[in-house]
Amino acid sequence: MLQLRYDPVKNKKVAVATKRQDRTFHPPKNYCPLCPTRNGKILTEIPKNSYDIVVFENKFPTFNRVPDKININEHFPYKIFNSKGICEVICYTQEHYRYLEDQPLEKIENLIRVWTDRYYSLGSKKYIKYVLIFENKGKEIGVTLSHPHGQIYAFPYIPPLIIEELNSSKKYYKKNNLCLHCKIIEEEVKKKSRVVIKNKNFISFIPFYAQWPYEVHIYPLRHMGSFCELNESEVSSLAKILKELINRYNLLFNFRMPYVMVIHQNPTDNKSYPYYHLHFEFYPPYRSKNKLKYLAGCELGTGTFINDTLPEEKALELRKIKYTD
């Protein structure tokens, strides 16, 4: 059953996707559904025996192109909506143990082009209002398939967190005739203490208001709302900063750092958003080598995050790491 249920108390939708209970959970070592189908082997999600980068629809989606019929009789204040949307899986490589940060820069550049294509193609559909590209990495995050991959959710509505960002950005823009995110970038460049990496076209920093100890945001220095505005020089710079940041994470505690990576771009509802700014957000769950940060009563009960660390100190730790490509 796929449906959206409206929460009248918090004024937001909750996605119900019961089929996801049946999704593959830590398959045996001799079988990976995201590897190519080898001759004489069990059929995987990819029927070909090799691939570079592949995108396919998720077998266990949150949204579906053909939504389920809604036949539950509920009365006010309850509302149910169909969940017409699209969920895709994007495999970065056919190599099971070669993660995003292990890829050559040319391969990461191609991945960025694929992200751009999927954002544009999915966002061009009339019923798609927002396209979220993201990656969950590591068992600590709850990942059940270790093959390097990300996901794409094409929403039939603009998610509430994005609405919050849009509203704040719009308010600042109206008052100052300036993009709020551009102002944040300006301050970070000036301050320097929270910057992790800066190159020709992109900057990464731990935000002044970081909710996670090693949370890093990546922004293009030039104002833009989506991947569709990237030029080739910026694609190259983005590939470099992504590769370096994730490798710095890995070197921090000498293991592959788990994380959630999300990419925030303009909604795809045919409206204008001159005040929004493309950016990546990384949320690693570790607060030290042997300690994880968990969301507990205060975070879940009030939405108030508690950060046990100073962003300036954590940024310095990541900056001091000796990294060579």
C-alpha positions in Angstrom: 0.0 0.0 0.0 1.3 3.4 -1.0 -0.4 6.5 0.2 0.1 9.9 1.8 -1.6 10.6 5.1 -2.0 14.2 6.3 -0.9 15.1 9.8 -3.3 18.0 10.8 -1.3 18.7 14.0 2.1 19.3 12.3 0.5 20.3 8.9 2.6 17.8 6.9 2.2 14.6 4.9 3.5 11.2 6.1 4.3 8.6 3.3 2.9 5.1 4.0 4.8 2.5 1.9 4.1 -0.9 3.3 5.9 -2.8 0.5 9.2 -1.4 1.8 9.0 -3.9 4.7 9.8 -6.6 2.1 12.9 -4.9 0.7 16.3 -6.8 0.6 17.9 -6.8 4.0 21.6 -7.6 4.2 21.8 -10.2 1.4 24.3 -13.1 1.6 27.9 -12.2 0.6 27.7 -14.2 -2.6 24.7 -12.2 -3.9 24.3 -8.5 -4.5 21.1 -7.2 -6.3 23.0 -4.2 -7.5 25.9 -6.0 -9.1 25.7 -6.9 -12.8 24.1 -10.2 -13.7 27.1 -12.5 -14.4 26.8 -15.5 -16.7 25.4 -18.4 -15.0 24.7 -16.4 -11.8 21.4 -15.4 -10.1 19.6 -12.6 -11.9 20.1 -9.2 -10.2 18.4 -5.8 -10.7 20.7 -5.2 -13.6 20.2 -7.8 -16.3 23.4 -6.8 -18.2 26.8 -8.4 -17.4 28.5 -5.0 -17.1 27.7 -1.3 -16.7 29.3 2.1 -16.0 26.5 4.0 -14.2 23.0 2.7 -14.1 19.6 4.1 -13.0 16.5 2.0 -12.6 13.2 2.3 -10.7 13.2 1.2 -7.1 11.3 -2.1 -6.6 10.3 -1.0 -3.1 9.3 2.6 -3.7 7.8 5.3 -1.5 6.0 6.8 -4.5 4.8 5.2 -7.7 4.0 6.3 -11.2 0.6 4.5 -11.0 -0.7 5.3 -7.5 -2.7 2.8 -5.5 -6.4 3.4 -5.3 -7.5 5.0 -2.0 -10.4 3.2 -0.5 -10.1 4.0 3.2 -13.0 5.9 4.5 -11.8 8.6 6.9 -13.4 11.8 8.2 -12.1 15.2 9.0 -9.5 16.0 10.3 -7.9 13.1 8.5 -7.0 13.3 4.8 -5.4 10.7 2.5 -3.7 11.5 -0.8 -2.4 9.3 -3.6 1.4 9.0 -3.7 2.0 9.5 -7.4 5.7 10.0 -7.8 8.9 8.2 -8.9 11.7 6.5 -6.9 14.9 5.5 -8.6 18.1 3.8 -7.6 21.4 5.0 -9.1 24.4 2.7 -9.0 27.7 4.5 -9.2 29.7 1.6 -10.5 29.6 -2.1 -11.1 32.5 -2.7 -8.7 31.0 -3.7 -5.4 33.7 -2.3 -3.1 34.6 0.9 -5.0 32.8 3.8 -3.4 32.1 7.3 -4.7 35.3 8.7 -3.3 37.4 5.9 -4.9 36.2 6.7 -8.4 38.5 8.7 -10.8 37.4 12.3 -11.3 36.1 11.7 -14.8 33.7 9.1 -13.4 32.5 11.5 -10.7 32.0 14.1 -13.4 29.9 11.7 -15.4 27.8 10.9 -12.2 27.1 14.6 -11.8 25.9 14.7 -15.4 23.6 11.7 -14.7 22.3 13.5 -11.6 21.6 16.6 -13.8 19.8 14.5 -16.4 17.6 12.8 -13.8 16.8 16.1 -12.1 15.7 17.6 -15.4 13.9 14.6 -16.8 11.9 13.8 -13.6 11.3 17.5 -12.9 9.8 18.0 -16.3 6.9 15.8 -15.5 3.8 17.9 -14.5 3.0 15.9 -11.4 6.6 16.1 -10.0 7.1 19.2 -7.7 10.5 18.3 -6.2 13.4 16.1 -7.0 15.6 14.9 -4.1 18.9 13.2 -4.9 20.5 11.6 -1.9 22.8 8.8 -0.6 22.7 6.8 2.6 26.1 5.2 3.3 27.0 2.8 6.1 25.4 0.3 8.4 25.2 3.0 11.1 22.8 4.9 8.9 20.7 1.7 8.4 21.9 0.9 4.9 21.0 -2.7 4.0 22.8 -2.9 0.6 26.5 -2.1 0.7 27.0 -1.7 -3.1 27.9 2.0 -3.9 24.6 3.6 -4.8 22.3 6.6 -4.2 18.6 7.2 -4.6 16.3 9.8 -6.3 12.9 10.6 -5.0 10.6 12.6 -7.3 7.9 14.1 -5.0 4.4 15.1 -5.9 4.8 18.0 -3.5 7.5 20.2 -2.0 8.7 18.6 1.2 8.3 20.6 4.5 12.0 21.0 5.2 12.5 22.5 1.7 9.5 24.8 2.2 11.2 26.1 5.4 14.4 26.8 3.5 12.5 28.5 0.7 10.5 30.7 3.0 13.6 31.8 4.9 15.5 32.5 1.7 12.5 34.4 0.2 12.1 36.5 3.3 15.8 37.5 3.3 15.8 38.1 -0.5 12.7 40.4 -0.3 14.3 42.5 2.5 17.9 42.7 1.2 17.6 42.0 -2.5 20.3 39.3 -2.0 20.4 35.6 -1.8 20.7 34.4 1.8 22.9 31.5 0.8 25.2 33.8 -1.1 25.5 35.9 2.0 26.3 32.8 4.1 29.1 31.9 1.5 30.5 35.5 1.7 30.7 35.3 5.5 32.3 31.8 5.5 34.9 32.9 3.0 35.6 36.0 5.1 35.7 34.1 8.4 37.7 31.1 7.1 37.5 29.2 10.4 34.7 26.9 9.4 35.9 26.3 5.8 37.0 22.8 5.1 37.8 23.0 1.3 37.6 25.8 -1.2 38.5 25.5 -4.9 38.0 27.5 -8.0 34.2 27.1 -8.1 33.0 25.5 -4.9 33.3 25.8 -1.1 32.7 23.3 1.7 32.3 24.3 5.3 30.8 23.2 8.6 27.9 25.7 9.1 27.9 28.1 12.0 24.5 26.4 13.0 25.6 22.8 12.3 23.3 20.2 13.9 25.9 17.3 13.6 29.5 17.5 14.7 31.0 16.9 11.3 28.1 18.2 9.1 29.5 19.8 6.0 27.7 21.8 3.3 29.0 22.3 -0.2 28.0 25.3 -2.3 28.8 26.6 -5.7 30.4 30.0 -5.4 28.4 31.3 -8.3 24.7 31.7 -7.6 22.6 28.9 -9.2 19.5 27.0 -8.3 20.1 23.6 -9.8 22.6 21.3 -11.6 21.1 22.5 -14.9 23.1 25.7 -14.5 26.6 24.1 -14.0 29.2 24.7 -16.7 32.0 22.2 -17.4 34.5 23.9 -15.2 32.0 23.8 -12.3 31.3 20.1 -12.9 35.1 19.4 -12.7 35.4 21.5 -9.5 32.4 19.8 -7.9 33.8 16.3 -8.6 37.1 17.4 -7.0 35.5 18.8 -3.8 33.2 15.7 -3.4 36.1 13.3 -3.8 38.3 15.2 -1.4 35.7 15.8 1.3 34.6 12.2 1.5 38.3 11.0 1.6 39.0 13.5 4.4 36.0 12.0 6.3 37.6 8.6 5.8 41.0 9.7 7.0 39.6 11.4 10.1 39.1 8.2 12.1 40.8 5.8 9.6 37.6 4.1 8.5 35.0 4.7 5.9 32.8 7.4 7.4 29.1 6.6 7.1 26.9 9.6 6.1 23.7 10.8 4.7 24.2 13.1 1.7 21.3 15.2 0.4 21.3 17.6 -2.6 18.9 20.6 -2.3 17.9 22.3 -5.6 15.0 24.4 -6.9 11.5 22.8 -6.9 10.3 21.7 -10.3 6.8 23.2 -10.1 7.5 25.8 -12.9 7.8 28.6 -10.5 10.7 31.0 -10.1 13.1 30.7 -7.2 15.8 33.4 -7.6 16.5 33.3 -3.9 17.4 29.6 -3.6 20.8 28.1 -4.1 22.0 24.6 -5.0 23.9 22.9 -2.2 24.9 19.6 -0.7 24.5 18.6 2.9 26.5 15.8 4.6 25.4 14.3 7.9 28.0 11.8 9.3 26.7 10.2 12.6 30.0 10.0 14.4 30.9 12.7 17.0 34.3 11.0 17.8 36.0 7.8 16.7 34.0 5.6 19.1 30.9 7.6 19.7 27.8 8.0 17.6 25.3 10.9 17.8 21.7 9.7 18.2 18.6 11.7 17.9 16.8 11.5 21.2 14.1 13.2 23.2 15.0 16.8 22.6 15.6 16.4 18.9 12.7 14.2 18.2 10.3 15.8 20.7 11.0 19.5 19.9 13.0 19.6 16.7 15.8 21.3 18.7 19.2 19.7 17.8 22.0 19.6 20.4 25.5 19.8 19.0 28.1 18.6 21.5 31.0 20.2 19.5 32.1 23.6 18.1 31.9 23.8 14.3 35.1 25.8 14.2 37.0 23.1 16.0 35.6 20.3 13.8 36.4 22.2 10.6 40.0 22.6 11.8 40.2 18.8 12.3 39.1 18.1 8.8 41.4 20.9 7.3 44.5 19.6 9.1 44.2 16.1 7.6 46.9 15.5 5.0 45.2 14.6 1.8 46.7 13.9 -1.6 44.7 12.6 -4.5 
